[in-house]
Amino acid sequence: MPRKIEEIKDFLLTARRKDAKSVKIKKNKDNVKFKVRCSRYLYTLVITDKEKAEKLKQSLPPGIPTGTSQGQPKSGFLCWSTAELRMEGRAEGAAC
């Protein structure tokens, strides 16, 4: 279940909880979304100021895994190249 967090301070407290597993950062054109996965909920904080987002990124707890992604095209499927499939030992053709 998703939950929205409005304040940066509340997000940092949530990210420092024992049940926080990972933090994902999604950078879009207009905003930056910080998502922390806890045992029950996925908490999301949306920041429109790029400087505040960079400060928040630096102040995240060091022991929690962090992933960053750019905005992706809105297609209905994922596409892997043949080289990526070979590295994983899967089928020979590209999966698109």
Secondary structure by P-SEA (a helix, b strand, c coil): cbbbbccaaaaaaaaacccccbbbbbbcccbbbbbbbccccbbbbbbccaaaaaaaaaaccccbbbbbbccccccccccccaaaaaaacccccccc
